[in-house]
Amino acid sequence: MTGPDGQAHGNEWLGNYGERVAADWLRAQGCRILARNFRGPKGGEVDLIVRDGRLLVFVEVKTRHASTRIRPLDAVDKPKQRLIERGANAWLKRMGTRNVPWRFDVMEILVEDGKKPRVNRVRDAF
């Protein structure tokens, strides 16, 4: 994958790039980013934790090349969902309350050399 800087990059770069694109897109939609790459003390991980009005949203970002035949959402299988849920529970425990509206979203980022990334937000994905 060639990045906007014209350099060739690997999968780790692609994932980080997709998370930056998703965070920027969410900010443009009026969301506030509370955490990036949150890791719970007993396992669990969440790519982005955002505030969308009163709603707390735990966001998994999946970035793929536009030529892929598999939808990024399909990569968020049951084991991955459990990992995200553990991270979300750790965040809620840290807040000291579960008495806040929340949900799980998946951000699909599709990239293609020389083009602006396409973003799709799947609300209440699981």
Beta strands, then each sheet from edge to edge (+ up, - down):
strand 1: 32-39
strand 2: 45-52
strand 3: 55-65
strand 4: 102-111
strand 5: 118-122
sheet 1: 1+ 2- 3+ 4+ 5-
end
